[in-house]
Amino acid sequence: MTLLLRWYLGSPKMVKRRQIIPRHRWDVPAGRSIAWWQKLTPPQMFIGSFLLLIILGTLGLNQIPSFYQNGQPLSLIDAGFTATSAVCVTGLIVVDTATCFTFSGQLFLLVLIQLGGVGMLSLTSLIIVALGRKLSLRSESLATGGARDGLPELDVRALILDVVRFTMVFEGLGTICLWLIWSQEMGYREAIWPAVFHSISAFCNAGFSTHSDSLIGLQDSPLSLLVIGSLIIVGGLGFLTMEECYHKWWANRSGTHRRLSIHGQLVLGVTLILVLAGLVVFTILEWRGVLAHMPWYDRLMNAWFMSVTARTAGFNSIDYAAACDSTNFVTMIFMMIGGSPGSTAGGLKTTTFALIGLVAWSKLRGSETTVWANRSIREDTIYRAVGLLAISGAVIAVGTMLLLFSESQKTIPNGFLKYSFEAVSAVNTVGLSMGVTANLNSFSKVLLAFLMFFGRVGPLTLVAAFVIQRPTLRGFRLAYEDVDIG
């Protein structure tokens, strides 16, 4: 799909058309008609690609008996839920991936994960460069803001090849490391497929596992958690951040200086702070809890892994249903923050979280502008960050309310926290669960599938895809009128 799109947008005819597009509409010469798909805007193409992939995944999981151990395909709702979870790299499951699917079924899921994670990222980057304009105004991602300013000009071929190169390198290294670790216990041949599956799932921040208990059985294997956690962090940094770090490293090696953009600084800084803060908090909260039966070094490694996986990945090395309420509450906050723009991760994004904090700090200091590293942040970017927080909070609140209403006939201990945890995990495409996913009714599964899709494509992308923007008059505004707040 990406190659066809690149060929189409890169053709001389389309290059000529793109030069005369004033408001995201294809300007067609009189008397010549074009197909409907040529009229789609970039956000519509982005959303349509996800929908197409989900539909194909649903049909495959619903119609192909050889994907399943017992030869009985999933129902349409369960197949749609599983396909959505895989394409949106979430990791919530209604059936056990290890015992329900055959090798071909797991391979099919892995293809959906790879396409939904890195494939859609490649498509996004392709559209950004091919259309010659920023998509940051139509999506929650800030990846094309400051980060591109610090990068050299890239053509479409170079951009796509870099995405593929980074993906192959990190997934390949992860596979080799996991294979070496697990081959001593599983055997050299038997360890190949689990290593490949977990490496791709971790880099794409998907959270799917070929183990029935996710990674609980590996909580006493610090090397396994270290490799998978590192893949999660790298996959959650975002392609443009990795590209910028690579160019900075290459420039320093050549004896020249290249500064990291504000985007890169915020992504790396916030990621480091969150990982370390989560390590400290989870260690304190669960030292005598779910981590109590482990040696001290395994406690620290599992607390670090809890900090890493909570923001985006969905792998779990502990049973969150057995964790204390404080741990699950902090986990929900981490899930809302998520990964970084332009990555396979979900959530509000680290830069959005950082900008909201910088705004609050600037206002407390009485500053009229939001400043970081001797640079002022644009006001429209601040407005989008605040808007994303408000919209995401509203969607989580409504989703939790509907989920509680749909499951109101069931009586389970601590039900409010468990269903809230489920809704937050779905909206932010994390995949962690307190064990209620498989027992949800049909309406709740459809609701969570919609929340996963909403969280993956983003609210601003949905608005840009379906809302007709009215032209504005430059230099004109309505009269001010103040409103009391606080």
LUMGUBA-998801 format. One line per field, with one value per residue (C-alpha): residue in three letters; residue number from 1; z, y, x. Coordinates in steps of 0.2 Angstrom, whole numbers, plus 5000, padded with zeros to 4 digits. Layout:
N
rest (ALA/...);
nr (NUM/...);
Z (Z/...);
Y (Y/...);
X (X/...);
***
This chain:
486
rest (MET/THR/LEU/LEU/LEU/ARG/TRP/TYR/LEU/GLY/SER/PRO/LYS/MET/VAL/LYS/ARG/ARG/GLN/ILE/ILE/PRO/ARG/HIS/ARG/TRP/ASP/VAL/PRO/ALA/GLY/ARG/SER/ILE/ALA/TRP/TRP/GLN/LYS/LEU/THR/PRO/PRO/GLN/MET/PHE/ILE/GLY/SER/PHE/LEU/LEU/LEU/ILE/ILE/LEU/GLY/THR/LEU/GLY/LEU/ASN/GLN/ILE/PRO/SER/PHE/TYR/GLN/ASN/GLY/GLN/PRO/LEU/SER/LEU/ILE/ASP/ALA/GLY/PHE/THR/ALA/THR/SER/ALA/VAL/CYS/VAL/THR/GLY/LEU/ILE/VAL/VAL/ASP/THR/ALA/THR/CYS/PHE/THR/PHE/SER/GLY/GLN/LEU/PHE/LEU/LEU/VAL/LEU/ILE/GLN/LEU/GLY/GLY/VAL/GLY/MET/LEU/SER/LEU/THR/SER/LEU/ILE/ILE/VAL/ALA/LEU/GLY/ARG/LYS/LEU/SER/LEU/ARG/SER/GLU/SER/LEU/ALA/THR/GLY/GLY/ALA/ARG/ASP/GLY/LEU/PRO/GLU/LEU/ASP/VAL/ARG/ALA/LEU/ILE/LEU/ASP/VAL/VAL/ARG/PHE/THR/MET/VAL/PHE/GLU/GLY/LEU/GLY/THR/ILE/CYS/LEU/TRP/LEU/ILE/TRP/SER/GLN/GLU/MET/GLY/TYR/ARG/GLU/ALA/ILE/TRP/PRO/ALA/VAL/PHE/HIS/SER/ILE/SER/ALA/PHE/CYS/ASN/ALA/GLY/PHE/SER/THR/HIS/SER/ASP/SER/LEU/ILE/GLY/LEU/GLN/ASP/SER/PRO/LEU/SER/LEU/LEU/VAL/ILE/GLY/SER/LEU/ILE/ILE/VAL/GLY/GLY/LEU/GLY/PHE/LEU/THR/MET/GLU/GLU/CYS/TYR/HIS/LYS/TRP/TRP/ALA/ASN/ARG/SER/GLY/THR/HIS/ARG/ARG/LEU/SER/ILE/HIS/GLY/GLN/LEU/VAL/LEU/GLY/VAL/THR/LEU/ILE/LEU/VAL/LEU/ALA/GLY/LEU/VAL/VAL/PHE/THR/ILE/LEU/GLU/TRP/ARG/GLY/VAL/LEU/ALA/HIS/MET/PRO/TRP/TYR/ASP/ARG/LEU/MET/ASN/ALA/TRP/PHE/MET/SER/VAL/THR/ALA/ARG/THR/ALA/GLY/PHE/ASN/SER/ILE/ASP/TYR/ALA/ALA/ALA/CYS/ASP/SER/THR/ASN/PHE/VAL/THR/MET/ILE/PHE/MET/MET/ILE/GLY/GLY/SER/PRO/GLY/SER/THR/ALA/GLY/GLY/LEU/LYS/THR/THR/THR/PHE/ALA/LEU/ILE/GLY/LEU/VAL/ALA/TRP/SER/LYS/LEU/ARG/GLY/SER/GLU/THR/THR/VAL/TRP/ALA/ASN/ARG/SER/ILE/ARG/GLU/ASP/THR/ILE/TYR/ARG/ALA/VAL/GLY/LEU/LEU/ALA/ILE/SER/GLY/ALA/VAL/ILE/ALA/VAL/GLY/THR/MET/LEU/LEU/LEU/PHE/SER/GLU/SER/GLN/LYS/THR/ILE/PRO/ASN/GLY/PHE/LEU/LYS/TYR/SER/PHE/GLU/ALA/VAL/SER/ALA/VAL/ASN/THR/VAL/GLY/LEU/SER/MET/GLY/VAL/THR/ALA/ASN/LEU/ASN/SER/PHE/SER/LYS/VAL/LEU/LEU/ALA/PHE/LEU/MET/PHE/PHE/GLY/ARG/VAL/GLY/PRO/LEU/THR/LEU/VAL/ALA/ALA/PHE/VAL/ILE/GLN/ARG/PRO/THR/LEU/ARG/GLY/PHE/ARG/LEU/ALA/TYR/GLU/ASP/VAL/ASP/ILE/GLY);
nr (1/2/3/4/5/6/7/8/9/10/11/12/13/14/15/16/17/18/19/20/21/22/23/24/25/26/27/28/29/30/31/32/33/34/35/36/37/38/39/40/41/42/43/44/45/46/47/48/49/50/51/52/53/54/55/56/57/58/59/60/61/62/63/64/65/66/67/68/69/70/71/72/73/74/75/76/77/78/79/80/81/82/83/84/85/86/87/88/89/90/91/92/93/94/95/96/97/98/99/100/101/102/103/104/105/106/107/108/109/110/111/112/113/114/115/116/117/118/119/120/121/122/123/124/125/126/127/128/129/130/131/132/133/134/135/136/137/138/139/140/141/142/143/144/145/146/147/148/149/150/151/152/153/154/155/156/157/158/159/160/161/162/163/164/165/166/167/168/169/170/171/172/173/174/175/176/177/178/179/180/181/182/183/184/185/186/187/188/189/190/191/192/193/194/195/196/197/198/199/200/201/202/203/204/205/206/207/208/209/210/211/212/213/214/215/216/217/218/219/220/221/222/223/224/225/226/227/228/229/230/231/232/233/234/235/236/237/238/239/240/241/242/243/244/245/246/247/248/249/250/251/252/253/254/255/256/257/258/259/260/261/262/263/264/265/266/267/268/269/270/271/272/273/274/275/276/277/278/279/280/281/282/283/284/285/286/287/288/289/290/291/292/293/294/295/296/297/298/299/300/301/302/303/304/305/306/307/308/309/310/311/312/313/314/315/316/317/318/319/320/321/322/323/324/325/326/327/328/329/330/331/332/333/334/335/336/337/338/339/340/341/342/343/344/345/346/347/348/349/350/351/352/353/354/355/356/357/358/359/360/361/362/363/364/365/366/367/368/369/370/371/372/373/374/375/376/377/378/379/380/381/382/383/384/385/386/387/388/389/390/391/392/393/394/395/396/397/398/399/400/401/402/403/404/405/406/407/408/409/410/411/412/413/414/415/416/417/418/419/420/421/422/423/424/425/426/427/428/429/430/431/432/433/434/435/436/437/438/439/440/441/442/443/444/445/446/447/448/449/450/451/452/453/454/455/456/457/458/459/460/461/462/463/464/465/466/467/468/469/470/471/472/473/474/475/476/477/478/479/480/481/482/483/484/485/486);
Z (5000/5005/4989/4978/4987/4985/4966/4964/4973/4966/4948/4937/4935/4953/4957/4945/4953/4970/4965/4962/4977/4987/5000/5000/4985/4969/4955/4940/4922/4915/4906/4916/4930/4943/4954/4972/4980/4972/4981/4998/5010/5019/5036/5026/5018/5035/5043/5028/5028/5046/5043/5027/5037/5052/5040/5031/5048/5054/5039/5040/5058/5055/5040/5040/5052/5050/5061/5076/5086/5087/5069/5075/5069/5081/5080/5070/5086/5093/5077/5074/5092/5090/5073/5080/5095/5083/5070/5083/5092/5109/5115/5123/5120/5121/5118/5123/5108/5114/5115/5103/5087/5077/5070/5054/5065/5076/5060/5053/5069/5068/5051/5057/5071/5059/5047/5060/5069/5058/5041/5046/5052/5036/5027/5038/5035/5016/5015/5025/5013/4997/4999/5004/5019/5038/5045/5063/5062/5058/5070/5088/5083/5085/5075/5060/5070/5078/5074/5055/5057/5063/5050/5032/5018/5014/4999/5000/4996/5009/5022/5019/5018/5035/5043/5036/5041/5059/5061/5054/5064/5081/5078/5072/5087/5098/5090/5091/5110/5115/5105/5114/5131/5128/5118/5134/5141/5126/5113/5098/5086/5098/5104/5086/5084/5102/5100/5083/5089/5105/5097/5084/5096/5108/5095/5089/5107/5103/5119/5111/5118/5113/5132/5141/5155/5145/5153/5171/5168/5164/5179/5186/5169/5171/5154/5145/5153/5149/5131/5129/5139/5128/5112/5120/5124/5107/5098/5108/5105/5087/5071/5069/5086/5082/5065/5073/5086/5072/5063/5079/5082/5064/5065/5082/5074/5060/5071/5068/5081/5078/5092/5096/5092/5106/5100/5102/5119/5126/5120/5127/5143/5148/5143/5155/5169/5167/5167/5182/5192/5188/5194/5211/5213/5208/5219/5234/5231/5228/5237/5250/5238/5221/5221/5239/5234/5222/5226/5227/5210/5202/5212/5204/5186/5187/5194/5180/5167/5175/5172/5154/5149/5157/5145/5129/5127/5137/5142/5160/5171/5187/5189/5190/5198/5213/5213/5226/5220/5221/5209/5197/5198/5194/5180/5173/5174/5164/5151/5148/5145/5133/5121/5109/5093/5077/5086/5087/5105/5110/5124/5125/5120/5130/5121/5125/5143/5143/5135/5148/5162/5154/5152/5170/5175/5164/5170/5188/5184/5176/5159/5144/5133/5136/5135/5134/5131/5125/5113/5113/5110/5097/5105/5093/5098/5116/5112/5103/5118/5130/5118/5116/5135/5136/5122/5128/5146/5139/5129/5143/5155/5142/5138/5156/5160/5145/5150/5168/5161/5149/5163/5177/5178/5184/5201/5202/5216/5213/5197/5195/5195/5184/5170/5172/5170/5154/5146/5149/5142/5126/5123/5125/5115/5130/5132/5150/5159/5176/5169/5163/5144/5140/5150/5142/5133/5114/5117/5128/5116/5101/5113/5117/5099/5095/5109/5103/5085/5092/5102/5087/5074/5086/5089/5078/5063/5065/5065/5050/5040/5042/5047/5033/5038/5034/5026/5039/5036/5040/5051/5058/5075/5085/5100/5116/5131/5147/5158/5176/5180/5195);
Y (5000/5012/5008/5011/5027/5033/5029/5038/5054/5054/5053/5069/5071/5072/5083/5095/5094/5096/5113/5120/5114/5129/5121/5102/5099/5092/5105/5095/5103/5106/5091/5078/5067/5058/5044/5046/5040/5053/5067/5060/5072/5065/5063/5053/5042/5039/5034/5024/5014/5009/5005/4994/4985/4981/4975/4963/4957/4954/4944/4934/4930/4926/4916/4905/4890/4885/4900/4891/4876/4869/4874/4885/4904/4918/4926/4942/4953/4944/4944/4962/4966/4956/4963/4981/4977/4971/4985/4998/4990/4989/4971/4969/4951/4941/4924/4918/4920/4906/4892/4898/4902/4891/4896/4903/4913/4920/4925/4933/4943/4948/4955/4965/4972/4976/4985/4994/5000/5004/5002/5016/5027/5025/5030/5045/5051/5047/5059/5072/5073/5069/5082/5095/5102/5098/5087/5093/5104/5089/5076/5076/5072/5086/5076/5087/5103/5107/5090/5092/5109/5100/5087/5088/5088/5070/5064/5051/5036/5041/5043/5027/5018/5025/5019/5002/5002/5007/4994/4980/4985/4986/4971/4961/4965/4961/4945/4939/4944/4936/4920/4919/4921/4909/4896/4889/4884/4882/4875/4884/4879/4882/4899/4907/4910/4917/4928/4935/4938/4947/4958/4964/4966/4975/4987/4991/4993/4980/4970/4953/4938/4920/4916/4913/4924/4938/4940/4935/4919/4929/4940/4931/4934/4951/4950/4946/4961/4972/4968/4969/4985/4993/4989/4997/5013/5014/5011/5023/5037/5041/5039/5058/5058/5043/5051/5067/5058/5048/5064/5073/5058/5058/5077/5075/5061/5072/5086/5098/5103/5100/5105/5094/5103/5107/5092/5080/5088/5086/5068/5062/5072/5068/5049/5048/5057/5046/5030/5034/5041/5026/5015/5024/5025/5007/5000/5009/5005/4986/4982/4972/4969/4959/4961/4954/4936/4941/4945/4963/4964/4956/4968/4983/4976/4972/4989/4997/4986/4992/5010/5006/4995/5006/5020/5011/4993/4982/4968/4964/4955/4956/4953/4970/4963/4958/4975/4989/5003/5016/5006/5004/5023/5028/5016/5024/5041/5033/5026/5043/5051/5037/5038/5051/5058/5049/5033/5017/5022/5029/5041/5060/5059/5065/5082/5086/5082/5092/5107/5107/5107/5121/5132/5130/5134/5149/5156/5153/5164/5177/5174/5179/5166/5147/5146/5131/5131/5149/5146/5151/5138/5144/5148/5137/5122/5126/5127/5110/5102/5108/5103/5086/5084/5090/5079/5063/5066/5068/5052/5042/5048/5044/5027/5023/5028/5017/5002/5003/5004/4990/4979/4985/4967/4960/4961/4960/4966/4983/4984/5003/5003/4988/4995/5012/5004/4995/5011/5021/5006/5006/5024/5026/5009/5002/4985/4982/4974/4969/4953/4958/4959/4941/4942/4958/4957/4961/4980/4982/4974/4985/5000/4996/4993/5010/5017/5009/5015/5033/5032/5026/5039/5053/5066/5080/5068/5063/5081/5085/5071/5074/5092/5105/5120/5137/5150/5163/5182/5187/5201/5200/5195/5197/5209/5202/5199/5192/5177/5174/5157/5149);
X (5000/5014/5024/5008/5005/5023/5023/5006/5010/5028/5022/5026/5007/5003/5018/5011/4994/5001/5009/4992/4982/4977/4966/4969/4958/4964/4963/4958/4958/4941/4933/4944/4937/4947/4943/4936/4951/4962/4951/4955/4965/4980/4970/4957/4970/4978/4961/4956/4972/4969/4951/4955/4969/4956/4943/4955/4962/4944/4939/4955/4952/4934/4935/4951/4950/4968/4973/4966/4971/4953/4949/4934/4937/4932/4915/4914/4915/4929/4939/4936/4941/4957/4961/4958/4969/4983/4982/4981/4996/4986/4987/4970/4965/4949/4957/4974/4986/4997/4984/4971/4981/4992/5008/5000/4987/5001/5010/4995/4993/5012/5009/4994/5005/5020/5009/4998/5014/5028/5019/5007/5021/5030/5014/5012/5030/5027/5012/5021/5035/5026/5013/5026/5016/5015/5002/5004/4989/4978/4985/4991/5009/5021/5034/5035/5036/5053/5061/5061/5070/5085/5085/5092/5080/5074/5066/5052/5064/5077/5063/5055/5072/5077/5061/5064/5082/5079/5065/5075/5090/5082/5070/5084/5095/5081/5077/5095/5097/5081/5085/5102/5094/5079/5088/5097/5080/5069/5081/5089/5075/5061/5067/5067/5049/5045/5061/5055/5037/5041/5055/5042/5028/5039/5047/5029/5023/5009/5010/5005/5014/5015/5015/4998/5004/5012/5029/5025/5034/5050/5049/5065/5074/5081/5090/5073/5065/5080/5079/5060/5060/5074/5064/5049/5058/5066/5050/5041/5054/5048/5056/5060/5069/5079/5084/5088/5099/5108/5112/5118/5129/5136/5139/5149/5159/5163/5169/5154/5140/5122/5110/5095/5078/5066/5056/5070/5075/5058/5056/5072/5071/5053/5056/5071/5062/5046/5056/5066/5051/5041/5055/5056/5037/5033/5048/5041/5023/5026/5042/5031/5017/5018/5037/5039/5043/5058/5076/5080/5088/5072/5062/5071/5071/5052/5048/5058/5049/5032/5038/5042/5028/5014/5016/5013/5017/5005/5017/5015/5028/5016/4997/4990/4974/4985/4993/4988/4976/4990/5000/4986/4981/4999/4999/4984/4993/5007/4996/4988/5005/5010/5025/5032/5025/5029/5031/5021/5015/4999/4993/4994/5012/5027/5028/5010/5013/5029/5021/5006/5019/5029/5013/5009/5026/5027/5011/5016/5032/5021/5029/5018/5026/5030/5049/5061/5080/5080/5066/5047/5034/5021/5004/4994/5004/5000/4982/4982/4991/4978/4964/4971/4971/4953/4947/4956/4950/4932/4933/4940/4926/4912/4920/4922/4904/4897/4908/4902/4884/4886/4893/4882/4873/4890/4896/4915/4927/4934/4924/4925/4944/4945/4934/4942/4959/4952/4945/4961/4972/4961/4960/4979/4983/4992/4985/4987/4972/4966/4959/4941/4944/4939/4923/4916/4899/4898/4893/4908/4920/4914/4916/4934/4938/4931/4942/4957/4954/4951/4967/4978/4973/4970/4956/4964/4966/4948/4943/4953/4947/4928/4926/4925/4936/4929/4941/4946/4949/4967/4969/4951/4945/4929/4928/4935/4924/4931/4925/4929/4938/4944);
***
